[in-house]
Amino acid sequence: PVSLQEFELMENILKSKQDGSECWEQRSTVSVRTSFTRQERNRLLWEDMSVIEEDATKVTALKLRLDESQKVLLKEREDKLALSKSIEKLEGELSQWKIKYEELNKNKQEVMKQLNILKEIHQDELGRISEDLEDELGARSSMDKKLAELRTEMERLQAENAAEWGKRERLETEKLNLERENKKLRAQIEDLEEVLARKRRQTASALDTDLKTIQAELFEKNKELADLKHVHTKLKKQYQEKMAELAHANRRVEQHEGEVRKLRLRVEELKKELAQAEDELDEAHNQTRKLQRSLDEQTEQSENFQVQLEHLQSR
């Protein structure tokens, strides 16, 4: 840049040029008035011309320096203007980065808030699932216990059924024996009737006595047979009732086994939901770490831009 001393030097040269012209005029006036000789006027003229040429050379050199200085000044002004624009641009970018940083910080806070809410929701969900699992396990234990009781009851009924079946077989055997005996008695009656027919001509009193005895025996046998039939009917009814109870118990066992299978499927579903909730929580943690890394990178870039801006401003 052109210094103040150079401007003062140029001003002094111009003034000296004007002073030289004035001196020339004064000298010419003095020369006329004092009637100097021609040699003296020529000498003074050459001296003045030398001074003027020297001053003109200095002025030309100063003009060149002035032009160069103006070019340098213009270049520096342009550089300064470009630097100012660059600074303004950097300030704008810094403002944008600050806004982005604030937005990222705000987003980070929002994400952390949402993450905390999500953690609370997952914790509540995990607690609920754990409670449901405990309830399901308790219900399953109760159902297993009930199923064991039903199996014990079924085994008892089967044992009773086997006993009743054995009793029924015994009664059937007794019935067959009684029927065979009844057939024998009927055969005997027929034989006796034949005997009575042959002895009909015998005394009426002896025949009536034998007939009454045989009829009494036959009545007793028929009564015993009727009692056995009644017992058989009763045992058959009890057998049918026990079979109905056994079928009902089997249906209850099948129903409880179906409920146990449903409970097992529900436990498996709850386990899958628990694993899925844990996976979602891990994904949320990973997303938070990614956002934190992005925020750190943006903060580092902002700090770098701030350092560059301070460096440019210090120049």
C-alpha positions in Angstrom: 0.0 0.0 0.0 1.0 3.6 -0.6 2.3 5.1 2.6 1.7 8.6 3.9 5.3 9.5 3.4 5.2 8.7 -0.3 2.1 10.9 -0.7 3.8 13.7 1.1 6.9 13.3 -1.1 4.8 13.5 -4.2 3.1 16.6 -2.9 6.5 18.2 -2.1 7.8 17.4 -5.6 4.8 19.0 -7.2 5.2 22.0 -4.9 8.9 22.2 -5.8 7.9 22.1 -9.5 5.6 25.0 -9.0 8.2 26.8 -6.9 10.8 26.1 -9.7 8.4 27.8 -12.3 7.9 30.7 -9.9 11.7 30.9 -9.4 12.2 30.8 -13.2 9.8 33.7 -13.6 11.4 35.6 -10.7 14.8 35.0 -12.1 13.6 36.1 -15.6 12.2 39.2 -14.0 15.4 39.8 -12.0 17.4 39.1 -15.2 15.5 41.7 -17.1 15.7 44.2 -14.3 19.3 43.7 -13.4 20.4 43.3 -17.1 22.3 40.0 -16.6 24.6 38.9 -19.3 23.5 36.3 -21.9 25.9 33.7 -20.5 24.5 34.0 -17.0 20.9 33.7 -18.4 21.9 30.6 -20.4 23.6 29.1 -17.4 20.6 29.7 -15.2 18.3 28.4 -17.9 20.3 25.2 -18.2 20.2 24.8 -14.5 16.5 25.3 -14.4 16.0 22.9 -17.3 18.1 20.3 -15.5 16.0 20.8 -12.3 12.8 20.5 -14.3 13.9 17.3 -16.2 15.0 15.8 -12.9 11.7 16.8 -11.3 9.8 15.4 -14.3 11.7 12.1 -14.0 10.9 11.9 -10.3 7.2 12.7 -11.1 7.1 10.0 -13.7 8.7 7.5 -11.3 6.3 8.6 -8.6 3.4 8.2 -11.0 4.5 4.7 -11.8 4.8 3.9 -8.2 1.5 5.5 -7.6 -0.1 3.4 -10.3 1.5 0.3 -8.9 0.4 1.3 -5.4 -3.1 1.9 -6.6 -3.1 -1.5 -8.3 -1.8 -3.1 -5.1 -4.4 -1.2 -3.1 -7.2 -2.2 -5.5 -6.0 -5.8 -5.3 -5.9 -5.7 -1.5 -9.4 -4.1 -1.5 -10.6 -6.9 -3.7 -8.9 -9.5 -1.4 -10.4 -7.8 1.6 -13.8 -7.8 0.0 -13.5 -11.4 -0.9 -12.2 -12.2 2.6 -15.2 -10.3 4.0 -17.5 -12.2 1.8 -15.8 -15.5 2.8 -16.1 -14.4 6.5 -19.8 -13.6 6.0 -20.3 -17.0 4.3 -18.4 -18.7 7.1 -20.4 -16.8 9.6 -23.6 -17.9 7.8 -22.4 -21.4 7.7 -21.4 -21.2 11.4 -24.9 -19.9 12.2 -26.4 -22.8 10.2 -24.1 -25.2 12.0 -25.1 -23.7 15.3 -28.8 -24.0 14.3 -28.1 -27.6 13.2 -26.3 -28.2 16.4 -29.2 -26.9 18.5 -31.6 -29.0 16.4 -29.4 -32.0 16.9 -29.1 -31.3 20.6 -32.9 -30.8 20.7 -33.4 -34.0 18.7 -31.0 -35.8 21.0 -33.0 -34.6 24.0 -36.2 -35.7 22.3 -34.6 -39.0 21.4 -33.4 -39.5 24.9 -36.8 -38.6 26.2 -38.5 -41.0 23.8 -35.9 -43.6 24.7 -36.6 -43.2 28.4 -40.3 -43.4 27.7 -39.6 -46.5 25.5 -37.5 -48.0 28.3 -40.3 -47.4 30.8 -42.9 -48.9 28.4 -40.6 -51.9 27.8 -40.0 -52.2 31.5 -43.7 -52.2 32.2 -44.3 -54.6 29.3 -41.5 -56.9 30.6 -43.0 -56.7 34.1 -46.5 -57.4 32.7 -45.1 -60.3 30.6 -43.2 -61.6 33.7 -46.4 -61.4 35.8 -48.4 -63.1 33.0 -45.7 -65.7 32.7 -45.8 -66.3 36.5 -49.6 -66.5 36.4 -49.4 -68.9 33.4 -46.8 -71.0 35.2 -49.0 -70.9 38.3 -52.0 -71.8 36.3 -50.0 -74.5 34.5 -48.8 -75.9 37.9 -52.4 -75.8 39.1 -53.7 -77.5 35.9 -50.9 -80.1 36.2 -51.9 -80.8 39.8 -55.6 -81.0 38.8 -54.7 -83.2 35.8 -52.8 -85.5 38.2 -55.8 -85.6 40.5 -58.0 -86.4 37.5 -55.7 -89.1 36.4 -55.7 -90.6 39.9 -59.5 -90.4 39.9 -59.6 -92.1 36.5 -57.3 -94.8 37.7 -59.5 -95.3 40.8 -62.6 -95.4 38.6 -60.9 -97.9 36.2 -60.0 -100.0 39.2 -63.6 -99.8 40.5 -64.8 -100.6 37.0 -62.5 -103.6 36.8 -63.9 -104.7 40.2 -67.4 -104.1 39.1 -66.7 -106.0 35.9 -65.3 -108.9 37.9 -68.4 -108.8 40.1 -70.6 -108.7 37.0 -68.8 -111.7 35.6 -69.4 -113.5 38.9 -73.1 -112.6 38.8 -73.3 -113.8 35.2 -71.7 -117.0 36.3 -74.1 -117.3 39.2 -77.0 -116.5 36.9 -75.9 -119.2 34.4 -75.6 -121.6 37.3 -79.1 -120.7 38.6 -80.5 -121.0 35.1 -78.9 -124.5 34.8 -80.3 -125.4 38.2 -83.7 -124.0 37.2 -83.6 -126.2 34.1 -82.7 -129.1 36.3 -85.6 -128.2 38.6 -88.0 -127.9 35.7 -86.8 -131.3 34.5 -87.3 -132.6 38.0 -90.8 -131.0 38.0 -91.6 -132.6 34.8 -90.3 -135.9 36.2 -92.3 -135.3 39.3 -95.4 -134.5 37.3 -94.9 -137.7 35.4 -94.5 -139.5 38.7 -97.7 -137.7 40.0 -99.5 -138.8 36.9 -98.5 -142.3 37.5 -99.3 -142.0 41.3 -102.5 -140.1 40.7 -104.4 -143.1 41.4 -102.7 -143.4 44.8 -104.0 -141.7 47.8 -105.0 -138.1 47.4 -103.5 -137.1 50.8 -100.0 -138.4 50.0 -100.1 -136.9 46.6 -101.2 -133.5 47.8 -98.5 -133.4 50.4 -95.7 -134.2 47.9 -97.1 -131.7 45.4 -97.2 -128.9 48.0 -93.6 -129.7 49.0 -92.5 -129.6 45.4 -94.4 -126.3 44.7 -92.9 -124.7 47.8 -89.4 -125.7 46.7 -90.2 -124.4 43.2 -91.5 -121.1 44.7 -88.3 -120.7 46.7 -86.1 -121.4 43.7 -88.1 -118.9 41.6 -87.9 -116.3 44.3 -84.1 -116.8 44.6 -83.8 -116.5 40.8 -85.9 -113.2 40.9 -83.6 -111.8 43.6 -80.5 -112.7 41.5 -82.1 -111.0 38.5 -82.8 -107.9 40.6 -79.2 -107.9 41.9 -77.9 -108.4 38.3 -80.1 -105.4 37.1 -78.8 -103.2 39.9 -75.2 -104.2 39.3 -75.7 -103.6 35.5 -77.1 -100.1 36.3 -74.1 -99.4 38.6 -71.8 -100.6 35.9 -73.4 -98.2 33.4 -73.2 -95.3 35.8 -69.5 -96.1 36.4 -68.9 -96.2 32.7 -70.6 -92.8 32.3 -68.5 -91.4 35.1 -65.4 -92.9 33.4 -66.4 -91.3 30.0 -67.0 -88.0 31.8 -63.7 -88.2 33.5 -62.0 -89.0 30.2 -63.6 -86.0 28.6 -62.5 -83.8 31.5 -59.0 -85.2 31.2 -59.0 -84.5 27.4 -60.4 -81.0 28.1 -57.7 -80.2 30.7 -55.0 -81.6 28.4 -56.2 -79.2 25.7 -56.1 -76.4 28.2 -52.6 -77.4 29.2 -51.5 -77.4 25.5 -53.1 -73.9 25.1 -51.2 -72.7 28.2 -48.0 -74.1 26.8 -48.6 -72.3 23.5 -49.3 -69.1 25.4 -46.1 -69.5 27.4 -44.2 -69.9 24.1 -45.9 -66.8 22.7 -45.0 -64.8 25.8 -41.4 -66.0 25.5 -41.3 -64.9 21.9 -42.8 -61.5 22.8 -40.2 -61.1 25.6 -37.4 -61.9 23.1 -38.9 -59.4 20.6 -39.2 -56.7 23.2 -35.5 -57.2 24.2 -34.5 -57.0 20.5 -36.4 -53.7 20.1 -34.7 -52.3 23.2 -31.3 -53.3 21.8 -32.2 -51.6 18.5 -33.2 -48.4 20.3 -29.9 -48.4 22.2 -28.0 -48.9 18.9 -30.0 -46.0 17.3 -29.2 -43.8 20.3 -25.5 -44.6 19.9 -25.6 -43.8 16.2 -27.2 -40.4 16.9 -24.7 -39.7 19.6 -21.8 -40.4 17.2 -23.4 -38.2 14.5 -23.8 -35.4 17.1 -20.2 -35.7 18.2 -19.1 -35.5 14.5 -21.2 -32.4 13.9 -19.9 -30.8 17.1 -16.3 -31.6 16.0 -17.0 -30.0 12.5 -18.5 -27.0 14.2 -15.5 -26.6 16.4 -13.2 -26.9 13.4 -15.1 -24.2 11.5 -15.0 -22.0 14.6 -11.2 -22.4 14.8 -10.9 -21.6 11.0 -13.1 -18.5 11.5 -11.1 -17.3 14.4 -7.9 -17.9 12.4 -9.3 -15.8 9.5 -10.5 -13.1 11.7 -7.1 -12.9 13.4 -5.4 -12.3 10.0 
